């Protein structure tokens, strides 16, 4: 059985929306599949796809062949994930290098009671 990672079209007419699926290469485009591993919305600007990169790598290690479009989506998602990790580590590094300043509240006026 030859397995491929490809797009499965969903959505309305002129409003395409795709799910990234692992399927037998003999099954039709919108037919049965093994697993859904992500989504792709070509009408959305900028970050328009989400993939479970761990599952993608698992299926590729088992011999699944990604389509050309899915291959480019995998590449974009890996780059975005790497950038997010780098940004998070630089934020954490920056936060630990600066001392934390606590706001000090002005002393409260003492209240004297008449006894």
Number of C-alpha atoms within 10 A of each C-alpha: 8 10 20 21 27 26 23 21 14 13 10 8 6 7 10 13 17 17 20 24 24 25 25 18 16 11 11 11 14 13 10 13 19 12 13 18 19 21 19 21 17 14 11 10 7 7 12 13 18 17 20 14 16 9 15 20 13 11 19 14 10 10 12 21 18 22 13 11 12 19 14 12 21 21 13 16 19 14 12 13 13 12 12 12 12 12 12 12 12 12 12 11 11 10 11 10 9 8 7 8 6 6 6 6 6 6 6 6 6 6 6 6 5 4 3
